[in-house]
């Protein structure tokens, strides 16, 4: 009976260890994805700002691509 309890506790400890590893991996993945999302949002904001500036410049000086 004691062997059965010890075996069950060992199995539970092993499951807990596996779950902790999975949690760490998921947290690492989430951190990576969050960092990538922030980088892409910044790039999108920069692109939008450049488009606005380009439009303003074209309205002031005209379209330079025709010259």
C-alpha positions as CSV (number, residue, x, y, z in Angstrom):
1,X,0.0,0.0,0.0
2,X,2.8,2.4,0.8
3,X,4.4,1.6,-2.5
4,X,1.2,2.5,-4.3
5,X,1.0,5.9,-2.5
6,X,4.6,6.6,-3.2
7,X,4.2,5.7,-6.9
8,X,1.1,7.9,-7.1
9,X,3.0,10.8,-5.5
10,X,5.9,10.3,-7.9
11,X,3.5,10.4,-10.8
12,X,1.9,13.6,-9.5
13,X,5.3,15.2,-9.0
14,X,6.3,14.2,-12.6
15,X,3.0,15.6,-13.9
16,X,3.5,18.9,-12.0
17,X,7.1,19.1,-13.3
18,X,5.8,18.6,-16.9
19,X,3.1,21.2,-16.5
20,X,5.7,23.7,-15.1
21,X,7.9,23.1,-18.2
22,X,4.9,23.6,-20.5
23,X,3.9,26.8,-18.7
24,X,7.5,28.2,-19.0
25,X,7.5,27.4,-22.7
26,X,4.1,29.0,-23.2
27,X,5.2,32.1,-21.2
28,X,8.4,32.3,-23.4
29,X,6.3,32.0,-26.5
30,X,3.9,34.7,-25.4
31,X,6.8,37.0,-24.5
32,X,8.3,36.5,-28.0
33,X,4.9,37.0,-29.7
34,X,4.2,40.2,-27.7
35,X,7.7,41.6,-28.6
36,X,7.1,40.8,-32.2
37,X,3.6,42.4,-32.1
38,X,5.0,45.6,-30.6
39,X,7.7,45.7,-33.3
40,X,5.2,45.3,-36.0
41,X,2.9,47.9,-34.5
42,X,5.8,50.4,-34.4
43,X,6.6,49.7,-38.0
44,X,3.0,50.2,-39.0
45,X,2.8,53.5,-37.1
46,X,6.0,54.7,-38.8
47,X,4.7,53.7,-42.2
48,X,1.5,55.5,-41.6
49,X,3.4,58.7,-40.5
50,X,5.6,58.5,-43.6
51,X,2.5,58.2,-45.8
52,X,0.9,61.3,-44.1
53,X,4.1,63.3,-44.6
54,X,4.4,62.2,-48.2
55,X,0.8,63.3,-48.9
56,X,1.4,66.7,-47.2
57,X,4.6,67.2,-49.2
58,X,2.8,66.3,-52.4
59,X,0.1,68.8,-51.7
60,X,2.6,71.5,-51.0
61,X,5.2,71.0,-53.8
62,X,3.2,68.8,-56.2
63,X,4.0,65.4,-57.4
64,X,7.8,65.1,-58.0
65,X,7.5,61.7,-59.6
66,X,6.1,63.3,-62.9
67,X,9.3,65.4,-63.4
